[in-house]
Amino acid sequence: MKRLLALALSTLSLSALAETAIDAHKLYQQHCASCHGAQRTGGMGPALLPESLARLRPAEARKTIAEGRAATQMPAFKEQLQPADIEALSKLIYEPVRPTPSWSEVDIQASRIQHADARKLPHKPVWSADPMNLFVVVEGGDHHVSLVDGDRFEPIHRFPTRYALHGGPKFSPDGRFVFFGSRDGWISKYDLWNLKLVAEVRAGLNMRNVAVSSDGRWVIAANYLPHNIVLFDSDLKLVQSHATRAGVESSRVSAAYDAAPRQSFVVALKDLPELWEISYSGKKLAAPRRIALEEPLDDFFFDPAYRHALGASRPQGNGEARAQVVDLDAGRKVANLPIAGMPHLGSGITFDYQGRRVLASPNLKDGAIDVIDLGSWQTVKTIPTPGPGFFMRSHEKTPYAWVDSMMAPKAKDRLSIIDKRTLEVVAEVREPGKTLAHIEFTKDGRFALASVWEMDGALVVFDAATFKEVKRLPMSKPVGKYNLFNKITRSEGTSH
């Protein structure tokens, strides 16, 4: 009788566990799959697999599900889900997916699609506008891109894109081609002059960003899943891939950027304390040069000479983010950056202030702009803002820098304008009740374009000297806009 009772209880326990697992899967498909993928391999949101969560403790996972995550599109679910539901979901994401998702070089090569032969297309724009003052506007609301004439502020063309573009488009040196990267690993090459999609390839299952070499020969993809970097030629044909490993440990890739003056790609690893540099100065790509760090970097920024990489790591638990300066020539850390909170160095800008070069960086946690002397690495000033912001932009031909407070619920509708000569906030523009963010300037710096980050959003053109609205173009959540000239000339006021 005791054996029968024990067997019955055991069966009930197994049944309860199975039921809990089924409930977790149902909850995941209902609340999470649209962003993180049906198989948890990522989409708009990152992959939710044990391999991708090495630095996320279970307690932090539960907190993230309940409260959302700053500086991302991850919402809070504590009003929709019970604590037991959140617990079940947090356990599910640490369970392996069987079979383990993989994406090999064979998969990459098989995924490549040739849409058009660019060599047979006209070698000049089929539209009439200054090709160097073109804006590429990513509309996240319905996954389209609009091309906008930066002189007349009129649309030239609009076309569909892959789901959830991320990391900003990158351009060929002549401005003819643009390369887009999507969260789910697709790289798309588009001919801006002929308004045609040229080629596509899937570099991975969950991708952070892409970069294009300054000579236009190479494209690199930074992957969260698999843990690797993948390199292509300009036709998006696979050249090589490198697993981001150190011994038995592997890492997601935080970001890969082009360091044009160095003729190299610089890569940060998210889970391992290393920077990689891959030279393309010769006929072939060099093997990665690995620089050991004290801790991993989530994102980074170059000084104007591209000798130093300035990076920050995400805080763990209730700790503060830590920022550091890495001398790429010497191959070692040379300084700590005195920046509190959660600096978004990848969106920083540099400019001259009182005879010295400084870096200004927005902060994802605090309402503050930290201004750092690039000679001494010391704080020049901390400028208060209405709330945490994501983007900061300027231009070498304007005395003003613009910064948003989009991470602050009560201040997301305003842009603060800072005088670079005095380091004081001198004005603000508002879009009451809406999210206003991501400034980009025209080629000559005379106009500043902002995004109303709403489904029924808009591209708003401001006079950069008077801060008055000039024109407004309706758009579907224009998450980012990129001026071709500013990007390929590495303007001091935009991200590189």
Number of C-alpha atoms within 10 A of each C-alpha: 6 7 8 9 10 11 12 12 12 12 12 12 12 12 12 12 12 12 12 17 16 13 15 22 18 14 17 23 17 11 14 19 20 15 20 22 21 15 16 24 26 24 23 21 21 22 26 23 21 15 19 22 18 14 13 14 14 15 11 15 20 20 18 20 20 20 15 17 13 15 16 11 11 16 13 15 17 17 8 11 15 12 13 11 18 22 19 20 24 23 15 19 21 19 12 14 15 7 6 10 14 11 13 12 15 9 14 17 16 11 13 19 15 13 13 14 12 17 7 7 12 10 11 11 15 11 14 8 15 11 19 19 20 26 29 23 25 29 28 22 17 16 17 21 23 19 21 23 23 25 15 9 19 13 15 15 14 16 12 12 19 17 18 22 29 21 17 21 25 25 23 21 19 13 18 19 22 19 22 23 31 28 28 30 29 25 27 23 25 22 19 22 17 18 18 17 20 19 22 23 24 24 36 30 25 30 36 24 27 30 27 28 24 22 13 14 16 22 26 28 29 31 30 30 29 26 24 22 25 21 22 19 16 19 17 25 18 20 16 13 16 12 14 24 15 11 6 5 10 20 28 29 29 22 26 27 23 25 23 18 11 19 17 21 24 24 26 28 28 25 23 21 17 23 25 21 25 19 20 20 12 8 7 11 16 13 12 16 14 14 18 16 16 11 17 22 27 23 25 28 23 26 17 18 10 16 16 23 20 24 24 25 23 19 13 12 10 7 9 16 17 21 25 23 22 24 16 20 10 11 17 17 18 14 15 16 19 14 23 15 18 22 32 26 26 23 22 29 28 25 20 13 16 9 7 10 15 25 25 28 28 30 29 24 21 20 22 24 25 22 25 22 19 18 9 11 18 16 17 17 15 17 16 15 22 18 21 29 30 24 27 31 26 29 27 16 15 17 16 24 23 26 27 32 30 26 22 20 13 13 23 24 21 24 28 21 24 22 15 18 12 12 19 16 18 11 14 14 17 14 15 11 12 17 25 29 29 26 28 28 30 24 22 15 19 15 25 24 27 25 28 24 26 18 15 12 22 21 25 21 24 21 16 24 13 10 15 13 15 13 14 17 14 13 26 22 24 29 25 26 26 26 23 27 21 25 21 18 12 14 21 20 27 24 22 23
